[in-house]
C-alpha cells in the first residue's frame, strides 16, 4: 500500500513540474527502462523513448546518439556509480531530473535481494546542484517535497517535515 501511494504522489508532482517547464509534444529521452512515469508522460502528449536497461555507467551510446531535445532522469542517478559521466554525455539541451535527498536520520536505500537496486549516491541539494553545474547544466528551476510513509516511528514522523525528493529543470550551457 505505501509503495503504490508513495509512487503515485511522486509521479503526480513530477508530472506537474515537467508540464510547467517542458512543452507538450517534446521529444524526451527518459533514462531507464519503460516505466509507469514514461507512460504518464506519453499520456500527456510527450514523445518518449527510454534507454533499454543498459548499464549507463559503462555504455552511454544512447545518450550520445539520441536526437531528443529533452532528457529526463527520475530517481535513477542515485543508482549509478558515475552520474558525472552520464550528465556530461547527455546531448539534449534540456534536462528534468529528480533524486531522493540524503537524510541525516536514514541510511541510503539498499535492497538485500537485488544488487542493482541500491543507492550508491544520495545527495544533499547543494551537492547535486554542484554536480549539474560541473557537468555543463544551468539550473533554471527546482523544487523539493516531502513524501511521508504510512508507518509509525521517529523517522516516519521526521519525513512529514523534511523533504525527501528534489527535482530540477536545467538547460545545457556552452561547455
C-alpha positions in Angstrom: 0.0 0.0 0.0 2.7 2.5 1.0 4.9 1.9 -2.1 2.0 2.4 -4.6 0.7 5.6 -2.8 4.2 7.0 -2.4 5.0 6.4 -6.1 1.7 7.9 -7.2 2.3 11.1 -5.2 5.8 11.4 -6.6 4.6 10.7 -10.2 1.9 13.4 -9.8 4.4 16.0 -8.5 7.0 15.1 -11.1 4.4 15.3 -14.0 3.2 18.7 -12.8 6.8 20.0 -12.7 7.5 18.6 -16.1 4.4 20.2 -17.6 5.4 23.5 -16.1 8.8 23.6 -17.8 8.6 21.4 -20.9 6.3 21.9 -23.9 3.9 19.1 -24.7 4.9 17.2 -27.8 8.6 17.5 -26.9 10.8 14.5 -27.8 12.2 13.1 -24.5 14.9 10.6 -23.8 13.9 9.1 -20.4 16.8 7.4 -18.7 15.7 3.9 -17.5 13.6 1.2 -19.0 10.0 1.9 -20.0 8.1 2.6 -16.8 4.8 4.0 -15.4 6.2 7.5 -15.4 7.1 7.2 -19.1 3.5 6.1 -19.7 2.2 9.1 -17.9 4.4 11.4 -19.9 3.1 9.8 -23.1 -0.5 10.3 -22.0 0.3 14.0 -21.6 1.4 14.3 -25.2 5.2 13.9 -24.9 7.1 11.7 -27.3 9.1 9.4 -25.0 11.9 7.0 -25.8 13.6 5.1 -23.0 17.0 3.6 -22.6 16.8 -0.2 -22.7 18.4 -1.3 -19.5 22.0 -0.9 -20.5 24.5 -0.1 -17.7 24.7 3.6 -18.1 28.0 3.7 -16.1 29.5 1.5 -18.9 27.5 2.3 -22.0 26.4 5.8 -22.8 25.9 5.4 -26.6 22.1 6.0 -26.3 22.8 9.4 -24.5 25.4 10.4 -27.1 23.3 9.3 -30.2 19.9 10.5 -29.1 18.3 13.3 -31.0 15.8 14.1 -28.1 15.5 17.7 -27.2 14.9 16.8 -23.5 16.4 14.2 -21.2 14.7 13.1 -18.0 16.1 11.0 -15.2 13.6 10.3 -12.4 15.1 8.6 -9.4 17.8 6.9 -11.4 21.1 8.8 -10.9 21.4 7.7 -7.3 21.9 4.1 -8.6 24.9 5.0 -10.8 28.5 4.9 -9.8 29.3 7.8 -12.1 26.4 10.2 -12.6 29.0 12.8 -13.6 29.8 10.9 -16.9 26.1 10.3 -17.6 25.2 14.0 -17.1 28.2 15.2 -19.1 27.3 13.0 -22.1 23.6 13.9 -22.4 23.2 15.7 -25.7 19.7 17.1 -25.1 19.6 20.8 -24.4 17.1 20.5 -21.5 17.1 18.2 -18.5 14.5 17.4 -15.9 15.9 15.2 -13.1 14.7 14.1 -9.7 16.7 12.4 -6.9 16.0 11.3 -3.4 17.8 13.6 -0.9 20.2 12.4 1.6 18.5 12.3 5.0 20.6 12.5 8.1 18.3 10.2 10.0 18.1 7.4 7.4 20.7 5.3 5.7 20.8 5.1 1.9 18.4 2.6 0.4 19.9 -0.9 -0.2 17.9 -3.8 -1.5 19.0 -7.1 0.1 17.8 -9.2 -2.9 18.6 -7.0 -6.0 22.2 -5.9 -6.3 21.2 -3.3 -8.9 18.5 -1.7 -6.7 20.8 0.2 -4.4 21.5 3.9 -3.9 25.2 4.5 -4.4 24.6 8.3 -4.1 22.1 10.2 -2.1 22.9 13.9 -2.4 22.2 17.0 -0.5 20.6 19.6 -2.7 23.8 21.7 -2.9 25.9 18.7 -3.9 23.5 17.8 -6.7 23.4 21.5 -7.9 27.2 21.4 -8.0 27.3 18.2 -9.9 24.9 19.7 -12.5 27.0 22.9 -12.8 30.2 20.9 -13.2 28.7 18.8 -16.0 27.5 21.8 -18.0 24.0 22.4 -16.8 22.4 25.7 -15.6 19.6 25.2 -13.1 16.5 27.2 -14.1 14.0 25.8 -11.5 14.0 23.4 -8.7 11.6 22.1 -6.1 11.6 19.8 -3.0 8.8 17.9 -1.4 8.1 15.6 1.4 6.8 12.1 1.0 5.8 10.7 4.4 5.2 7.0 4.7 2.1 5.5 6.2 4.0 4.0 9.1 4.9 4.9 12.7 8.1 5.9 14.3 10.5 8.8 14.7 11.9 8.5 11.1 8.4 8.4 9.7 7.4 11.5 11.7 10.5 13.4 10.5 9.5 12.7 6.9 6.4 14.8 7.4 8.7 17.9 7.8 12.0 17.1 6.0 11.9 17.0 2.2 12.9 13.6 0.6 12.7 14.4 -3.1 14.4 17.1 -5.2 13.6 17.9 -8.8 15.5 20.2 -11.1 14.9 21.7 -14.6 18.2 22.7 -16.2 19.5 23.8 -19.5 22.8 22.9 -21.2 25.4 25.7 -21.1 28.1 26.1 -23.7 30.7 23.9 -22.0 
